[in-house]
Amino acid sequence: MKRPGAKPKTKTKPTRPPRKAARPAPRKREPGHDDELPRRFDGAKELDVLLTKSGALGDVEDVVQAFKQAVAKDVPPQPVIMALWEDEPRFDSPTDAEKLFANLLGLYELVASGQSFDLGAGTPVIRTKKARAPAPPPLTDAPDVDWLDLSWRYLDDAPKERERLGHAFDNRQDALVSVIDASGLSDAGFAFVRELCFEVFAMLELGGRHVTGLDETDVPSQPDDAVPEALVRWVDDGLVEAEESDEEPLSEAEHPDVRDLALRLVSALWTASAAR
């Protein structure tokens, strides 16, 4: 049953980029997902040998056709690459794995470039680095939706800055995390509220507002009406995203309690922030 007075959750799809945790735990890398892997194309003969040895379902011509369709639909290379095997690819050595995925990624970029190239010949691939999102301007007033989006896009492109703020959050807001831990929420609820608090803390700090360390007594018994509407929307969009997660979705039954605690903690963070 939903808590009396709780606002109905929005069903608007969030538009912000996918979230990254303050300090994400190491995850097993999926083949073809390593952004640091060098791109190159050593020619169809070399790639065909690597595909055959790995147990791929198609040859180079098949891969080129699949890449052309993917480029036309603006699909990244990774899901296309992983569809080349019915099960896990087989490799004689890590070197063979690196060569195969480097060649596949290089071939995708050649196809995506729209320029003609010779499948029989090796072709060097020069990668164009994606421009990083700019840092947000100083926050002189309450944040709006555009400012929050820009701030999180900047953090999404700046892992070192995100890690620095993650350490600051851990060191300064341990009492806040204790409040979440004592709330009785499920693991999914705890993870959502904890990550949301980090997001708000990090963005306010980026905007030049120093967020002082909170104590349990600083958390209000109900959300403060003075919390900027954009932050409330950030919470609600995040709830929609969490409930639709493929990994550990947040249950709809827990929505009211999670929303209430998240808004109370965001209220405390906003109140604790002051322009430098």
C-alpha positions as CSV (number, residue, x, y, z in Angstrom):
1,M,0.0,0.0,0.0
2,K,1.3,3.4,-0.9
3,R,2.0,5.8,1.9
4,P,-0.7,8.5,2.3
5,G,0.3,11.7,0.7
6,A,3.0,10.2,-1.4
7,K,3.3,11.7,-4.8
8,P,2.6,9.4,-7.7
9,K,5.7,8.3,-9.5
10,T,6.4,9.6,-12.9
11,K,6.4,7.3,-15.9
12,T,8.5,9.7,-17.9
13,K,11.6,8.0,-19.3
14,P,14.8,9.5,-17.8
15,T,17.0,11.1,-20.4
16,R,20.2,11.4,-18.5
17,P,23.1,9.1,-19.4
18,P,23.5,5.7,-17.7
19,R,24.7,6.1,-14.2
20,K,28.1,5.0,-12.9
21,A,28.7,4.3,-9.3
22,A,31.0,6.5,-7.2
23,R,33.7,3.8,-7.2
24,P,32.4,0.9,-9.3
25,A,33.4,-2.6,-8.3
26,P,35.6,-4.3,-10.9
27,R,33.5,-6.2,-13.4
28,K,34.5,-8.9,-15.8
29,R,35.1,-7.3,-19.2
30,E,33.0,-8.6,-22.0
31,P,34.8,-9.2,-25.3
32,G,34.6,-6.3,-27.6
33,H,33.8,-3.8,-24.8
34,D,37.3,-2.6,-23.9
35,D,37.6,1.1,-24.9
36,E,41.4,0.9,-24.6
37,L,41.8,-1.9,-27.1
38,P,43.7,-0.7,-30.2
39,R,41.7,-0.7,-33.4
40,R,43.3,-2.2,-36.5
41,F,42.3,-4.2,-39.5
42,D,45.0,-6.7,-40.7
43,G,43.0,-7.9,-43.7
44,A,40.2,-10.4,-44.5
45,K,42.6,-13.4,-44.6
46,E,43.9,-12.8,-41.1
47,L,40.5,-12.0,-39.6
48,D,38.9,-15.0,-41.3
49,V,41.4,-17.3,-39.6
50,L,40.8,-15.7,-36.2
51,L,37.0,-16.0,-36.7
52,T,37.2,-19.6,-37.6
53,K,39.4,-20.5,-34.7
54,S,37.1,-18.8,-32.3
55,G,34.0,-20.7,-33.5
56,A,32.3,-17.7,-35.0
57,L,29.1,-18.3,-37.1
58,G,30.1,-16.2,-40.0
59,D,33.1,-15.0,-42.1
60,V,34.5,-11.5,-42.8
61,E,31.8,-10.8,-45.5
62,D,29.1,-11.7,-43.1
63,V,30.6,-9.4,-40.5
64,V,30.9,-6.5,-43.0
65,Q,27.2,-6.8,-43.9
66,A,26.2,-6.9,-40.2
67,F,28.3,-3.8,-39.5
68,K,26.8,-1.9,-42.4
69,Q,23.3,-2.7,-41.0
70,A,24.4,-1.6,-37.5
71,V,25.9,1.6,-38.8
72,A,22.7,2.4,-40.7
73,K,20.7,2.0,-37.5
74,D,23.3,3.8,-35.3
75,V,24.0,0.6,-33.3
76,P,27.4,0.3,-31.6
77,P,29.7,-2.6,-32.5
78,Q,29.7,-4.5,-29.3
79,P,26.2,-6.2,-29.5
80,V,26.9,-7.0,-33.2
81,I,30.2,-8.6,-32.3
82,M,28.8,-10.7,-29.5
83,A,26.1,-12.0,-31.8
84,L,28.8,-13.7,-33.9
85,W,29.0,-16.7,-31.5
86,E,26.2,-19.0,-30.4
87,D,28.1,-19.6,-27.1
88,E,31.4,-18.1,-25.7
89,P,34.2,-17.6,-28.3
90,R,37.1,-20.0,-28.1
91,F,40.7,-18.8,-28.0
92,D,44.1,-20.5,-28.0
93,S,45.6,-17.6,-26.1
94,P,44.9,-14.0,-24.8
95,T,46.9,-12.7,-27.8
96,D,44.4,-14.3,-30.2
97,A,41.5,-12.8,-28.4
98,E,43.1,-9.3,-28.4
99,K,43.9,-9.6,-32.2
100,L,40.4,-10.7,-33.0
101,F,38.5,-8.0,-31.2
102,A,41.0,-5.3,-32.3
103,N,40.4,-6.4,-35.9
104,L,36.6,-6.5,-35.5
105,L,36.5,-3.0,-33.9
106,G,38.9,-1.7,-36.5
107,L,36.7,-3.2,-39.3
108,Y,33.6,-1.6,-37.7
109,E,35.2,1.8,-37.7
110,L,36.3,1.4,-41.3
111,V,32.7,0.6,-42.3
112,A,31.4,3.4,-40.2
113,S,33.7,5.9,-41.9
114,G,31.9,5.5,-45.1
115,Q,35.2,5.4,-47.0
116,S,36.1,2.7,-49.4
117,F,38.7,0.2,-48.3
118,D,40.3,-3.1,-49.5
119,L,39.2,-6.1,-47.5
120,G,42.2,-8.0,-48.7
121,A,44.7,-5.5,-47.3
122,G,45.6,-4.4,-43.8
123,T,44.4,-0.9,-43.0
124,P,45.5,1.3,-40.2
125,V,42.6,2.7,-38.2
126,I,42.9,6.2,-36.6
127,R,40.4,6.7,-33.9
128,T,38.8,10.0,-33.3
129,K,38.5,10.6,-29.6
130,K,35.0,11.6,-28.4
131,A,34.9,15.1,-27.1
132,R,34.3,15.2,-23.4
133,A,31.3,17.0,-21.9
134,P,32.2,20.4,-20.6
135,A,32.3,21.1,-16.9
136,P,29.1,22.7,-15.6
137,P,29.1,26.4,-14.7
138,P,29.1,27.5,-11.1
139,L,25.7,27.0,-9.4
140,T,24.6,30.4,-8.3
141,D,21.0,29.4,-7.7
142,A,18.8,26.3,-7.5
143,P,19.8,23.8,-10.2
144,D,17.5,23.2,-13.1
145,V,17.2,20.0,-15.1
146,D,19.6,21.1,-17.8
147,W,22.3,21.9,-15.2
148,L,21.9,18.5,-13.6
149,D,22.1,16.8,-16.9
150,L,25.3,18.7,-17.9
151,S,26.8,17.9,-14.5
152,W,26.2,14.2,-14.7
153,R,27.4,14.0,-18.3
154,Y,30.6,15.7,-17.2
155,L,31.1,13.2,-14.4
156,D,30.2,10.4,-16.8
157,D,33.2,11.4,-18.9
158,A,35.6,12.2,-16.0
159,P,36.3,9.0,-14.1
160,K,39.1,10.6,-12.0
161,E,36.9,13.4,-10.9
162,R,34.1,11.0,-10.1
163,E,36.5,8.9,-8.1
164,R,37.7,12.0,-6.2
165,L,34.2,12.9,-5.3
166,G,33.5,9.3,-4.4
167,H,36.2,9.5,-1.8
168,A,34.9,12.8,-0.5
169,F,31.5,11.4,-0.2
170,D,32.7,8.3,1.7
171,N,34.8,10.4,4.1
172,R,32.3,13.1,4.7
173,Q,28.9,11.4,4.6
174,D,29.4,8.1,6.5
175,A,26.6,9.0,8.9
176,L,24.3,9.5,6.0
177,V,25.1,6.0,4.7
178,S,24.4,4.7,8.2
179,V,21.0,6.2,8.1
180,I,20.3,4.4,4.8
181,D,21.7,1.1,6.2
182,A,19.4,1.4,9.3
183,S,16.3,2.1,7.1
184,G,15.4,-1.5,6.6
185,L,15.4,-1.2,2.8
186,S,16.2,-4.1,0.6
187,D,19.6,-4.4,-1.0
188,A,18.3,-2.8,-4.2
189,G,16.7,0.0,-2.2
190,F,19.9,0.7,-0.2
191,A,22.0,0.7,-3.4
192,F,19.6,3.1,-5.1
193,V,19.4,5.6,-2.2
194,R,23.1,5.5,-1.6
195,E,24.0,6.1,-5.2
196,L,21.4,8.8,-5.5
197,C,22.9,10.6,-2.5
198,F,26.3,10.4,-4.1
199,E,25.0,11.8,-7.3
200,V,23.4,14.8,-5.6
201,F,26.5,15.4,-3.4
202,A,28.8,15.2,-6.4
203,M,26.8,17.5,-8.6
204,L,26.5,20.1,-5.8
205,E,30.2,20.0,-5.2
206,L,30.9,20.4,-8.9
207,G,28.7,23.5,-8.9
208,G,30.8,25.1,-6.2
209,R,28.6,24.3,-3.2
210,H,30.4,22.7,-0.3
211,V,28.3,20.0,1.2
212,T,29.2,19.6,4.9
213,G,29.2,16.3,6.7
214,L,25.7,15.3,7.9
215,D,24.7,13.8,11.1
216,E,21.6,11.6,11.7
217,T,19.9,14.5,13.4
218,D,20.3,16.6,10.2
219,V,17.9,14.3,8.3
220,P,14.3,15.8,8.4
221,S,11.3,13.6,9.3
222,Q,9.7,14.6,6.0
223,P,11.0,16.1,2.7
224,D,11.6,19.9,2.8
225,D,9.4,21.9,0.3
226,A,12.5,24.1,-0.3
227,V,14.2,21.3,-2.2
228,P,14.6,22.4,-5.9
229,E,12.1,20.8,-8.2
230,A,14.8,19.6,-10.5
231,L,16.3,17.5,-7.7
232,V,12.8,16.0,-7.0
233,R,12.6,15.1,-10.6
234,W,16.0,13.6,-10.5
235,V,14.8,11.3,-7.7
236,D,11.7,10.3,-9.6
237,D,13.5,9.7,-12.9
238,G,16.0,7.6,-11.0
239,L,13.2,5.5,-9.4
240,V,11.8,4.8,-12.9
241,E,15.2,3.8,-14.1
242,A,15.8,1.6,-11.0
243,E,12.5,-0.2,-11.3
244,E,13.2,-1.0,-15.0
245,S,16.7,-2.3,-14.3
246,D,17.6,-5.6,-15.9
247,E,20.1,-6.5,-13.1
248,E,18.5,-5.9,-9.7
249,P,15.2,-4.0,-10.2
250,L,13.7,-2.1,-7.4
251,S,10.3,-3.5,-6.4
252,E,7.3,-1.3,-7.0
253,A,6.0,-2.2,-3.5
254,E,9.1,-0.5,-2.0
255,H,8.8,2.6,-4.1
256,P,7.1,4.8,-1.5
257,D,9.6,4.1,1.3
258,V,12.6,4.5,-1.0
259,R,11.2,7.8,-2.5
260,D,10.5,9.2,1.0
261,L,14.0,8.4,2.4
262,A,15.7,9.6,-0.8
263,L,13.8,12.9,-0.7
264,R,14.6,13.4,3.0
265,L,18.3,12.8,2.4
266,V,18.4,15.0,-0.6
267,S,16.7,17.7,1.5
268,A,19.5,17.3,4.1
269,L,22.2,17.5,1.4
270,W,20.7,20.6,-0.1
271,T,20.3,22.3,3.2
272,A,23.9,21.4,4.1
273,S,25.3,22.9,0.9
274,A,26.5,26.4,0.7
275,A,28.1,28.4,-2.1
276,R,31.9,28.7,-1.7
